[in-house]
Amino acid sequence: MISSMTGFGRGISNTETFSLEAEIKSFNSRYLDLSIKLPKELSDKEFEIRELVRKKIRRGKVSVFIQIKAESSGNTGFNLDQKKVEGIVQALGDIKKYAGLQDAVTLRHILELKEFLFEESFEDKDKIFENCIKAVNAAIDDLNSMRKKEGAELENDLLLRLSVIENSINRAEELGRKPVEDYFARLIEKAKQLVAGITEYGDRLEAELALLAERYDVTEENVRMRSHIKMFRDVLQNDDESGRKLNFICQEMNREANTINSKSVSTELSGIGITIKEELEKIREQVQNIE
């Protein structure tokens, strides 16, 4: 089953003293383009987290955001440094004095510098990392679940468009040589208007008809198109890394469609060729979103 490259996932792991939350977003990309934003407690674990994501996500522009929060009950996870409070109050008083300000120093002014007042007291780094892995795995599973659901919708749409192309090929085969023979008949009528005694060239005309029939015959293209359609369906059902393969098959199908269009000698065949091209373009757009 195919997967989309677009999705969002979220995972949370809680302990008595803190909770760890991981969010993952992914968008279309030719390769795996991975960016990770970590809290300082996990800054030395980026490689391990990156490898964990790589094992479960193969393609896409993927952003991972991880944050850690202290639980409101029990240990707050922060220690207040009283000496820093005194230092900040003194520094604010000095600034007020030097700047000639009359405003009083308030709690709001002090809390503007709160990052200097508190030290996070999550001491068990191994426990933090253990819960980080749980949260990231949950986020990846959530993301992949969403991507698979969208992939199922994409697969249904692709199969319907393949059926339209297949029906167009069937119609082209039903027409057989008739478009070429009609085209040749029109050429003969034009030739009669230009050349007297056209019947003298009967053998030559038959030879030309044979050449035209060979030149404008699309049997080989139809056979190859059917082969590509079968391969496309097989990849949809059985291949894990389907995005790049489907894109390549689309290119080959488009090549055959261009040849069919170039060999069209009737409005009906031209319409069939246009229908195939339109469906292939829609398929190609959808394939860009497949992992």
MILUMVO-501044 format. One record per residue: z, x negated, y negated of N, C-alpha, C, O in turn; residue in three letters. Coordinates in steps of 0.2 Angstrom, whole numbers, always signed. Example, Ala and Ser with C-alpha at 12.3 -4.5 7.8 and 13.67 -1.06 7.14 Angstrom:
     n.w     n.u     n.v    ca.w    ca.u    ca.v     c.w     c.u     c.v     o.w     o.u     o.v   rest
     +39     -66     +28     +39     -62     +22     +39     -66     +16     +42     -71     +17    Ala
     +35     -64     +11     +36     -68      +5     +39     -64      +0     +40     -67      -6    Ser
This chain:
     n.w     n.u     n.v    ca.w    ca.u    ca.v     c.w     c.u     c.v     o.w     o.u     o.v   rest
      +0      -4      +6      +0      +0      +0      +0      -4      -6      +3      -9      -7    Met
      -4      -2     -11      -4      -6     -17      +1      -5     -22      +5      +0     -22    Ile
      +2      -9     -27      +8      -9     -32      +5     -10     -39      +0     -14     -39    Ser
      +7      -6     -43      +5      -7     -50      +9     -13     -53     +14     -15     -50    Ser
      +6     -16     -58     +10     -22     -62     +14     -19     -67     +18     -23     -70    Met
     +14     -13     -69     +18     -10     -74     +24      -7     -72     +24      -2     -67    Thr
     +30      -8     -75     +36      -5     -72     +42      -7     -76     +42     -12     -80    Gly
     +48      -4     -74     +54      -6     -77     +60      -5     -72     +59      +0     -68    Phe
     +64      -9     -72     +70      -9     -67     +76     -11     -70     +77     -15     -75    Gly
     +82      -8     -67     +88     -10     -70     +93     -10     -64     +93      -6     -60    Arg
     +98     -15     -65    +103     -16     -60    +109     -18     -63    +110     -22     -67    Gly
    +115     -15     -60    +122     -17     -63    +126     -19     -57    +126     -16     -51    Ile
    +130     -24     -58    +136     -26     -53    +142     -26     -57    +143     -30     -62    Ser
    +147     -22     -55    +154     -22     -58    +159     -25     -55    +159     -26     -48    Asn
    +164     -28     -58    +170     -31     -56    +176     -28     -60    +175     -24     -64    Thr
    +182     -30     -58    +188     -27     -62    +188     -30     -69    +191     -27     -74    Glu
    +185     -36     -70    +186     -39     -77    +179     -39     -81    +179     -40     -87    Thr
    +173     -38     -77    +167     -38     -81    +162     -34     -77    +162     -33     -71    Phe
    +157     -33     -81    +151     -30     -78    +145     -34     -80    +144     -37     -85    Ser
    +140     -34     -75    +134     -38     -76    +128     -34     -75    +127     -30     -70    Leu
    +124     -34     -80    +118     -29     -81    +111     -33     -81    +111     -38     -85    Glu
    +107     -31     -77    +100     -35     -77     +95     -30     -78     +95     -24     -75    Ala
     +90     -31     -83     +84     -27     -84     +78     -31     -83     +78     -37     -85    Glu
     +73     -28     -80     +67     -31     -79     +61     -27     -81     +61     -21     -79    Ile
     +56     -29     -85     +50     -26     -87     +44     -30     -85     +44     -36     -85    Lys
     +39     -26     -83     +33     -30     -81     +27     -26     -84     +27     -20     -84    Ser
     +22     -30     -86     +15     -27     -88     +10     -31     -85     +11     -36     -81    Phe
      +4     -29     -87      -2     -32     -84      -3     -40     -86      -2     -42     -91    Asn
      -5     -44     -81      -6     -51     -82     -10     -54     -76      -9     -52     -71    Ser
     -14     -58     -78     -18     -61     -72     -14     -65     -67     -16     -65     -61    Arg
      -9     -68     -70      -4     -72     -65      +3     -70     -67      +4     -65     -70    Tyr
      +8     -73     -63     +15     -72     -65     +17     -75     -71     +17     -82     -71    Leu
     +18     -72     -76     +21     -75     -83     +28     -72     -83     +29     -66     -85    Asp
     +33     -77     -82     +40     -75     -81     +44     -78     -87     +44     -84     -88    Leu
     +47     -73     -91     +52     -76     -96     +59     -73     -94     +60     -67     -92    Ser
     +64     -77     -95     +71     -75     -93     +76     -76     -99     +76     -82    -102    Ile
     +80     -71    -101     +85     -72    -106     +92     -71    -103     +93     -66    -100    Lys
     +96     -76    -103    +102     -77    -100    +108     -77    -105    +107     -80    -110    Leu
    +114     -75    -103    +120     -76    -106    +122     -84    -105    +120     -87    -100    Pro
    +126     -86    -110    +128     -94    -109    +131     -95    -102    +131    -101    -100    Lys
    +135     -90     -99    +138     -92     -93    +134     -93     -87    +136     -96     -82    Glu
    +127     -91     -88    +122     -92     -83    +117     -97     -85    +111     -97     -82    Leu
    +118    -100     -91    +112    -104     -93    +110    -110     -88    +104    -112     -89    Ser
    +114    -112     -84    +112    -117     -79    +110    -114     -73    +108    -118     -68    Asp
    +109    -108     -72    +106    -104     -66     +99    -102     -67     +97     -98     -63    Lys
     +96    -104     -72     +89    -101     -74     +84    -102     -68     +80     -98     -66    Glu
     +84    -108     -65     +80    -110     -60     +81    -105     -54     +76    -103     -51    Phe
     +87    -104     -52     +88    -100     -46     +86     -93     -47     +83     -90     -42    Glu
     +88     -90     -53     +86     -84     -54     +78     -83     -55     +75     -78     -52    Ile
     +75     -88     -58     +67     -88     -58     +64     -88     -51     +60     -84     -50    Arg
     +67     -92     -46     +65     -92     -40     +66     -85     -36     +62     -83     -32    Glu
     +71     -82     -37     +73     -76     -34     +68     -71     -36     +65     -67     -32    Leu
     +66     -71     -43     +61     -66     -45     +54     -67     -42     +50     -63     -40    Val
     +52     -74     -42     +46     -76     -39     +45     -74     -32     +39     -72     -30    Arg
     +50     -74     -28     +49     -72     -21     +47     -64     -20     +45     -62     -15    Lys
     +49     -60     -25     +48     -53     -24     +43     -50     -29     +41     -44     -28    Lys
     +41     -54     -34     +36     -52     -39     +30     -57     -39     +32     -63     -41    Ile
     +24     -55     -38     +19     -60     -37     +14     -60     -44     +12     -66     -46    Arg
     +13     -55     -47      +9     -55     -53     +12     -50     -58     +16     -46     -57    Arg
     +10     -52     -65     +12     -48     -70     +16     -52     -76     +18     -57     -74    Gly
     +16     -49     -82     +20     -52     -87     +27     -49     -87     +28     -44     -88    Lys
     +32     -53     -84     +38     -51     -82     +44     -53     -87     +44     -59     -88    Val
     +48     -49     -89     +53     -51     -94     +60     -49     -90     +61     -43     -88    Ser
     +64     -54     -90     +71     -52     -87     +76     -53     -92     +77     -59     -95    Val
     +81     -48     -93     +86     -49     -98     +93     -48     -94     +93     -42     -91    Phe
     +97     -52     -95    +104     -52     -91    +109     -52     -96    +109     -57    -100    Ile
    +114     -48     -96    +120     -48    -100    +126     -47     -96    +126     -43     -91    Gln
    +132     -50     -99    +138     -49     -96    +143     -46    -101    +143     -48    -107    Ile
    +147     -41     -99    +151     -37    -103    +158     -37    -100    +159     -36     -94    Lys
    +163     -38    -104    +170     -37    -102    +172     -30    -101    +170     -25    -105    Ala
    +176     -28     -96    +178     -21     -95    +184     -20    -100    +188     -24    -101    Glu
    +184     -13    -102    +189     -11    -107    +196     -11    -104    +201     -13    -108    Ser
    +197     -10     -98    +203     -10     -95    +205     -17     -92    +200     -20     -90    Ser
    +211     -18     -91    +213     -24     -88    +211     -30     -93    +212     -30     -99    Gly
    +209     -36     -90    +208     -42     -94    +202     -40     -98    +196     -38     -96    Asn
    +202     -42    -104    +197     -40    -109    +191     -45    -108    +185     -44    -110    Thr
    +193     -51    -105    +187     -56    -105    +187     -61    -111    +183     -65    -111    Gly
    +191     -60    -116    +191     -64    -122    +198     -66    -124    +203     -62    -123    Phe
    +199     -72    -126    +205     -75    -129    +204     -76    -136    +199     -79    -139    Asn
    +209     -74    -140    +209     -74    -147    +212     -81    -149    +218     -83    -147    Leu
    +209     -85    -153    +211     -92    -155    +214     -91    -162    +211     -90    -167    Asp
    +221     -91    -162    +225     -89    -168    +224     -95    -174    +223     -93    -180    Gln
    +223    -101    -172    +222    -106    -176    +215    -105    -180    +214    -107    -186    Lys
    +210    -103    -176    +204    -102    -179    +204     -96    -184    +201     -96    -190    Lys
    +208     -91    -183    +209     -86    -188    +212     -88    -194    +210     -87    -200    Val
    +217     -93    -194    +220     -96    -200    +215    -100    -203    +215    -100    -209    Glu
    +211    -104    -200    +206    -108    -203    +201    -104    -206    +199    -106    -212    Gly
    +199     -98    -204    +194     -94    -207    +197     -91    -213    +193     -91    -218    Ile
    +203     -88    -213    +206     -85    -219    +206     -91    -224    +205     -89    -230    Val
    +208     -97    -222    +209    -102    -227    +202    -104    -230    +201    -105    -236    Gln
    +197    -104    -226    +190    -106    -228    +187    -100    -233    +184    -102    -238    Ala
    +189     -94    -231    +186     -88    -235    +190     -88    -242    +187     -87    -247    Leu
    +197     -90    -242    +200     -91    -248    +197     -96    -253    +197     -95    -259    Gly
    +196    -102    -250    +193    -107    -253    +186    -105    -256    +185    -107    -262    Asp
    +182    -102    -252    +175    -100    -255    +176     -95    -261    +173     -96    -266    Ile
    +181     -90    -260    +183     -86    -266    +185     -90    -272    +182     -88    -278    Lys
    +189     -95    -271    +191     -98    -277    +185    -102    -280    +185    -102    -286    Lys
    +181    -106    -276    +176    -110    -279    +171    -106    -282    +168    -108    -287    Tyr
    +169    -100    -279    +164     -96    -282    +167     -91    -288    +163     -88    -291    Ala
    +173     -91    -289    +176     -88    -295    +176     -80    -293    +174     -76    -298    Gly
    +177     -78    -287    +176     -71    -285    +183     -68    -285    +188     -72    -285    Leu
    +183     -62    -287    +190     -58    -288    +191     -54    -282    +197     -52    -281    Gln
    +186     -52    -277    +187     -48    -272    +192     -51    -267    +193     -57    -266    Asp
    +196     -47    -264    +201     -49    -259    +198     -50    -252    +193     -47    -250    Ala
    +200     -55    -248    +198     -56    -241    +201     -50    -237    +207     -49    -237    Val
    +196     -47    -234    +198     -41    -229    +196     -43    -222    +193     -48    -220    Thr
    +198     -38    -218    +197     -39    -210    +190     -39    -209    +187     -42    -205    Leu
    +186     -35    -213    +179     -35    -212    +175     -42    -213    +171     -44    -209    Arg
    +178     -45    -218    +175     -52    -219    +177     -57    -213    +172     -61    -211    His
    +183     -56    -211    +185     -60    -205    +180     -59    -199    +178     -63    -195    Ile
    +179     -52    -197    +176     -50    -192    +168     -52    -192    +165     -52    -187    Leu
    +166     -53    -198    +159     -56    -199    +158     -62    -195    +152     -64    -193    Glu
    +164     -66    -194    +163     -72    -191    +167     -72    -184    +170     -77    -182    Leu
    +166     -66    -181    +170     -65    -175    +168     -70    -169    +172     -71    -164    Lys
    +162     -72    -169    +159     -77    -164    +163     -83    -164    +164     -87    -159    Glu
    +167     -85    -170    +171     -91    -170    +178     -90    -168    +182     -94    -167    Phe
    +180     -83    -168    +187     -81    -166    +189     -81    -159    +194     -82    -157    Leu
    +184     -79    -155    +185     -77    -148    +182     -82    -143    +176     -84    -145    Phe
    +185     -83    -138    +182     -87    -133    +182     -83    -126    +187     -80    -124    Glu
    +176     -82    -123    +176     -79    -117    +180     -82    -112    +179     -88    -111    Glu
    +183     -78    -108    +188     -82    -103    +185     -80     -96    +190     -79     -91    Ser
    +179     -79     -95    +176     -78     -88    +176     -85     -84    +172     -89     -85    Phe
    +182     -86     -80    +182     -93     -78    +179     -94     -71    +177     -99     -69    Glu
    +178     -89     -67    +175     -89     -61    +168     -89     -61    +165     -84     -60    Asp
    +164     -95     -62    +157     -95     -63    +153     -93     -57    +148     -90     -57    Lys
    +156     -95     -51    +153     -93     -45    +153     -85     -44    +148     -82     -41    Asp
    +158     -82     -46    +159     -75     -45    +153     -71     -50    +150     -66     -48    Lys
    +153     -74     -56    +148     -72     -61    +141     -72     -58    +137     -68     -58    Ile
    +139     -78     -55    +133     -79     -52    +131     -75     -46    +126     -72     -45    Phe
    +137     -74     -42    +136     -69     -36    +134     -62     -38    +130     -59     -35    Glu
    +137     -60     -44    +136     -53     -46    +129     -53     -50    +126     -47     -50    Asn
    +128     -58     -53    +121     -59     -56    +115     -58     -51    +111     -54     -52    Cys
    +116     -61     -45    +111     -60     -40    +111     -53     -37    +105     -50     -36    Ile
    +116     -50     -37    +116     -43     -35    +113     -38     -40    +109     -34     -38    Lys
    +114     -39     -46    +111     -35     -52    +104     -37     -52    +100     -32     -53    Ala
    +102     -43     -51     +95     -44     -52     +91     -41     -46     +85     -39     -47    Val
     +94     -42     -40     +90     -39     -34     +90     -31     -35     +85     -29     -33    Asn
     +95     -28     -37     +95     -21     -38     +89     -19     -44     +86     -14     -43    Ala
     +89     -23     -49     +84     -22     -54     +77     -23     -51     +72     -19     -53    Ala
     +76     -28     -47     +69     -29     -44     +67     -24     -40     +61     -21     -40    Ile
     +72     -21     -35     +71     -16     -31     +69      -9     -35     +64      -6     -33    Asp
     +72      -8     -40     +71      -2     -45     +64      -3     -48     +60      +2     -48    Asp
     +62      -9     -50     +56     -10     -53     +50      -9     -48     +45      -6     -49    Leu
     +51     -12     -42     +46     -12     -37     +45      -5     -34     +39      -3     -33    Asn
     +50      -1     -34     +50      +6     -32     +45     +10     -37     +41     +14     -35    Ser
     +46      +9     -44     +42     +12     -49     +35      +9     -48     +30     +13     -49    Met
     +34      +3     -47     +27      +0     -47     +24      +3     -40     +17      +4     -41    Arg
     +27      +4     -35     +24      +7     -29     +22     +14     -30     +17     +16     -28    Lys
     +26     +18     -34     +24     +25     -35     +18     +25     -39     +14     +29     -38    Lys
     +18     +21     -44     +12     +21     -49      +6     +18     -45      +0     +21     -45    Glu
      +7     +14     -40      +2     +11     -36      -1     +16     -31      -7     +16     -30    Gly
      +3     +21     -29      +1     +26     -25      -4     +31     -29      -9     +33     -26    Ala
      -2     +32     -35      -7     +36     -39     -13     +33     -40     -19     +36     -40    Glu
     -13     +26     -42     -19     +22     -43     -24     +23     -36     -30     +23     -37    Leu
     -20     +22     -31     -24     +22     -24     -28     +29     -23     -34     +29     -21    Glu
     -25     +34     -25     -28     +41     -24     -34     +41     -29     -39     +44     -27    Asn
     -33     +39     -35     -39     +39     -40     -45     +35     -37     -50     +37     -38    Asp
     -43     +29     -35     -48     +24     -33     -52     +27     -27     -58     +26     -26    Leu
     -48     +30     -22     -52     +33     -16     -56     +38     -18     -62     +39     -15    Leu
     -54     +42     -23     -59     +48     -25     -65     +45     -28     -71     +48     -27    Leu
     -64     +40     -32     -70     +37     -36     -75     +33     -31     -81     +33     -31    Arg
     -72     +31     -25     -76     +28     -20     -80     +33     -17     -86     +32     -15    Leu
     -77     +39     -16     -81     +44     -12     -87     +47     -17     -92     +48     -14    Ser
     -86     +47     -23     -91     +48     -28     -97     +43     -27    -103     +45     -27    Val
     -95     +37     -27    -100     +32     -26    -104     +33     -19    -110     +32     -19    Ile
    -100     +34     -14    -103     +35      -7    -108     +41      -7    -113     +40      -4    Glu
    -106     +46     -10    -110     +52     -10    -116     +51     -14    -122     +53     -12    Asn
    -116     +47     -19    -122     +45     -23    -127     +41     -19    -133     +41     -19    Ser
    -124     +36     -15    -128     +32     -11    -131     +36      -5    -137     +35      -4    Ile
    -128     +41      -3    -131     +46      +2    -136     +50      -1    -142     +50      +2    Asn
    -136     +52      -7    -141     +55     -10    -147     +51     -11    -153     +53     -11    Arg
    -146     +44     -13    -152     +40     -14    -155     +39      -7    -161     +38      -7    Ala
    -152     +38      -2    -155     +37      +5    -159     +44      +7    -164     +43     +10    Glu
    -156     +50      +5    -160     +56      +6    -167     +56      +3    -171     +59      +6    Glu
    -167     +53      -3    -173     +53      -7    -178     +49      -3    -184     +50      -4    Leu
    -176     +43      +0    -180     +39      +4    -186     +36      -1    -185     +34      -6    Gly
    -192     +37      +2    -198     +34      -1    -201     +38      -6    -206     +37     -10    Arg
    -199     +45      -7    -202     +50     -11    -202     +47     -18    -208     +48     -21    Lys
    -197     +45     -21    -198     +43     -28    -203     +37     -29    -207     +37     -34    Pro
    -204     +33     -25    -209     +27     -25    -216     +30     -24    -221     +29     -28    Val
    -217     +35     -19    -223     +38     -18    -225     +42     -24    -231     +42     -26    Glu
    -221     +46     -27    -222     +50     -33    -224     +45     -39    -229     +47     -43    Asp
    -221     +40     -40    -222     +35     -45    -229     +32     -44    -233     +31     -48    Tyr
    -231     +30     -37    -237     +28     -36    -243     +33     -37    -248     +31     -40    Phe
    -241     +39     -36    -246     +45     -37    -248     +45     -45    -253     +46     -47    Ala
    -243     +44     -49    -244     +44     -56    -248     +39     -58    -252     +39     -63    Arg
    -247     +33     -55    -251     +27     -57    -258     +28     -55    -263     +26     -59    Leu
    -260     +31     -49    -266     +33     -47    -270     +37     -52    -276     +36     -54    Ile
    -266     +42     -54    -269     +47     -59    -271     +43     -66    -276     +45     -69    Glu
    -267     +39     -68    -268     +35     -74    -274     +30     -72    -279     +30     -77    Lys
    -275     +28     -66    -280     +23     -65    -287     +27     -65    -292     +24     -67    Ala
    -287     +33     -62    -293     +37     -62    -296     +38     -69    -302     +39     -70    Lys
    -291     +39     -73    -293     +40     -80    -296     +34     -83    -300     +35     -88    Gln
    -295     +28     -80    -297     +22     -83    -303     +19     -80    -307     +15     -82    Leu
    -303     +20     -73    -308     +16     -69    -312     +22     -65    -310     +26     -62    Val
    -319     +21     -66    -324     +25     -62    -324     +23     -55    -324     +17     -54    Ala
    -325     +28     -50    -326     +26     -43    -320     +23     -40    -320     +18     -36    Gly
    -314     +26     -42    -308     +23     -40    -307     +23     -32    -303     +19     -29    Ile
    -311     +27     -29    -310     +28     -22    -313     +22     -18    -311     +21     -12    Thr
    -317     +18     -22    -319     +12     -19    -313      +7     -17    -314      +2     -13    Glu
    -308      +8     -21    -302      +3     -20    -297      +6     -16    -291      +4     -16    Tyr
    -298     +10     -11    -293     +13      -7    -289      +9      -3    -283      +9      -3    Gly
    -292      +4      +0    -288      -1      +4    -283      -5      +0    -277      -6      +1    Asp
    -286      -7      -6    -282     -11     -11    -276      -7     -13    -270      -9     -14    Arg
    -277      +0     -15    -272      +4     -17    -266      +5     -12    -261      +5     -13    Leu
    -269      +6      -5    -264      +6      +0    -259      +0      +0    -253      +0      +1    Glu
    -262      -6      -1    -259     -12      -1    -254     -12      -6    -248     -14      -6    Ala
    -256     -10     -12    -251     -10     -18    -246      -5     -17    -240      -6     -19    Glu
    -247      +1     -14    -242      +5     -12    -236      +2      -8    -230      +3      -9    Leu
    -239      -2      -3    -234      -5      +2    -230     -10      -2    -224     -11      -1    Ala
    -233     -14      -7    -229     -18     -11    -224     -15     -15    -218     -17     -16    Leu
    -226      -9     -18    -222      -5     -22    -216      -3     -18    -210      -3     -21    Leu
    -217      +0     -12    -212      +2      -8    -207      -3      -6    -201      -2      -6    Ala
    -209      -9      -5    -205     -15      -4    -201     -17     -10    -195     -18     -10    Glu
    -204     -17     -16    -201     -19     -22    -196     -15     -24    -190     -17     -27    Arg
    -197      -8     -23    -192      -3     -26    -188      +0     -21    -184      +5     -22    Tyr
    -188      -2     -15    -184      +0     -10    -176      -2     -11    -175      -8     -12    Asp
    -172      +2     -10    -165      +0     -11    -160      +1      -5    -154      +1      -5    Val
    -164      +0      +1    -160      +1      +7    -155      -5      +8    -149      -4     +10    Thr
    -157     -11      +6    -153     -17      +7    -147     -16      +2    -141     -17      +4    Glu
    -148     -14      -4    -142     -13      -9    -137      -8      -6    -131      -8      -7    Glu
    -140      -2      -3    -136      +3      -1    -132      +1      +5    -126      +3      +5    Asn
    -134      -3      +9    -131      -6     +15    -125     -10     +13    -119     -10     +15    Val
    -127     -15      +8    -121     -19      +5    -116     -15      +1    -110     -17      +2    Arg
    -118     -10      -2    -113      -6      -6    -108      -3      -1    -102      -2      -2    Met
    -111      +0      +5    -107      +3     +10    -102      -2     +13     -96      -1     +14    Arg
    -104      -8     +14    -100     -14     +16     -94     -15     +11     -89     -16     +13    Ser
     -96     -15      +5     -91     -17      +0     -86     -11      -1     -80     -12      -2    His
     -88      -5      +0     -84      +1      +0     -79      +1      +6     -73      +2      +5    Ile
     -81      -1     +11     -77      -2     +17     -72      -7     +16     -66      -6     +18    Lys
     -74     -13     +14     -69     -18     +12     -64     -16      +7     -58     -18      +8    Met
     -66     -13      +2     -62     -11      -3     -56      -6      +0     -50      -7      -2    Phe
     -58      -2      +4     -53      +3      +7     -49      -1     +12     -43      +0     +12    Arg
     -51      -6     +15     -47     -10     +20     -42     -14     +16     -36     -14     +18    Asp
     -44     -17     +10     -39     -20      +6     -34     -16      +3     -28     -18      +3    Val
     -36     -10      +1     -31      -5      -1     -25      -3      +4     -20      -3      +2    Leu
     -27      -3     +10     -23      -1     +15     -19      -7     +18     -13      -6     +20    Gln
     -22     -13     +18     -19     -18     +23     -17     -24     +19     -13     -28     +22    Asn
     -19     -25     +13     -18     -32     +10     -12     -32      +5     -12     -27      +1    Asp
      -8     -37      +5      -2     -37      +1      -4     -39      -6      -1     -37     -11    Asp
      -8     -44      -6     -11     -47     -13     -18     -44     -14     -23     -48     -14    Glu
     -18     -38     -16     -24     -34     -16     -28     -35     -23     -34     -34     -23    Ser
     -24     -36     -29     -27     -36     -35     -33     -40     -36     -38     -38     -38    Gly
     -32     -47     -35     -38     -51     -36     -44     -50     -31     -49     -50     -33    Arg
     -42     -48     -25     -48     -46     -20     -52     -40     -22     -58     -40     -22    Lys
     -48     -35     -25     -51     -29     -27     -56     -30     -33     -61     -28     -34    Leu
     -53     -35     -37     -57     -37     -43     -64     -40     -41     -69     -39     -44    Asn
     -63     -45     -36     -69     -48     -34     -74     -43     -31     -80     -43     -32    Phe
     -72     -38     -27     -76     -34     -23     -79     -29     -29     -85     -28     -28    Ile
     -76     -27     -34     -79     -24     -39     -85     -27     -43     -90     -24     -44    Cys
     -84     -34     -43     -89     -38     -46     -95     -38     -42    -101     -37     -44    Gln
     -94     -38     -35    -100     -38     -30    -103     -31     -30    -109     -30     -30    Glu
     -99     -26     -31    -102     -19     -31    -106     -18     -37    -111     -14     -37    Met
    -103     -20     -43    -107     -20     -49    -114     -23     -49    -119     -21     -52    Asn
    -114     -29     -45    -120     -33     -45    -125     -28     -41    -131     -28     -43    Arg
    -123     -25     -35    -128     -21     -32    -130     -15     -36    -136     -13     -35    Glu
    -125     -12     -40    -127      -6     -44    -132      -8     -49    -137      -4     -51    Ala
    -132     -14     -52    -137     -16     -57    -144     -17     -54    -149     -15     -57    Asn
    -144     -19     -47    -150     -20     -44    -153     -13     -42    -159     -12     -43    Thr
    -149      -8     -40    -151      -2     -39    -154      +1     -45    -160      +5     -45    Ile
    -151      +0     -51    -153      +3     -57    -160      +0     -59    -164      +3     -62    Asn
    -161      -7     -58    -167     -10     -60    -173      -8     -56    -179      -8     -58    Ser
    -171      -5     -50    -177      -3     -45    -178      +5     -46    -182      +7     -42    Lys
    -175      +8     -50    -176     +15     -51    -183     +17     -54    -185     +14     -59    Ser
    -186     +21     -51    -193     +23     -53    -193     +31     -54    -199     +34     -55    Val
    -188     +34     -54    -187     +41     -56    -181     +43     -59    -176     +39     -59    Ser
    -181     +48     -63    -175     +50     -67    -169     +52     -62    -164     +51     -64    Thr
    -171     +54     -56    -165     +56     -52    -162     +50     -49    -156     +49     -49    Glu
    -166     +45     -47    -163     +38     -45    -159     +35     -51    -154     +32     -50    Leu
    -162     +36     -57    -158     +33     -63    -152     +36     -64    -147     +33     -65    Ser
    -152     +43     -63    -145     +46     -64    -140     +44     -58    -134     +44     -60    Gly
    -143     +43     -52    -138     +41     -47    -135     +34     -49    -129     +33     -48    Ile
    -140     +30     -51    -137     +23     -53    -132     +23     -59    -127     +19     -59    Gly
    -133     +27     -64    -129     +28     -69    -122     +31     -67    -117     +28     -69    Ile
    -122     +36     -62    -116     +38     -59    -112     +33     -56    -106     +32     -57    Thr
    -115     +29     -52    -112     +23     -48    -109     +18     -53    -103     +16     -53    Ile
    -113     +17     -59    -110     +12     -64    -104     +15     -67     -99     +11     -69    Lys
    -104     +21     -69     -99     +24     -73     -92     +24     -68     -87     +22     -71    Glu
     -93     +26     -62     -87     +26     -57     -85     +19     -56     -79     +18     -56    Glu
     -89     +14     -56     -87      +7     -55     -83      +4     -61     -78      +1     -60    Leu
     -85      +6     -67     -82      +4     -73     -75      +7     -73     -70      +3     -75    Glu
     -74     +13     -71     -67     +16     -71     -63     +13     -65     -57     +12     -66    Lys
     -66     +11     -60     -62      +8     -54     -60      +1     -57     -55      -1     -56    Ile
     -65      -3     -60     -63      -9     -63     -57      -9     -67     -53     -14     -67    Arg
     -57      -4     -72     -51      -4     -76     -45      -2     -73     -40      -5     -74    Glu
     -45      +2     -67     -39      +3     -64     -37      -3     -60     -31      -4     -59    Gln
     -41      -7     -57     -40     -13     -53     -36     -18     -57     -32     -22     -54    Val
     -37     -18     -64     -34     -23     -68     -26     -22     -68     -22     -26     -70    Gln
     -24     -16     -66     -17     -14     -66     -13     -15     -59      -8     -13     -58    Asn
     -17     -18     -54     -15     -18     -48     -12     -25     -46     -15     -30     -48    Ile
      -6     -26     -43      -3     -33     -42      -7     -37     -37      -6     -42     -36    Glu
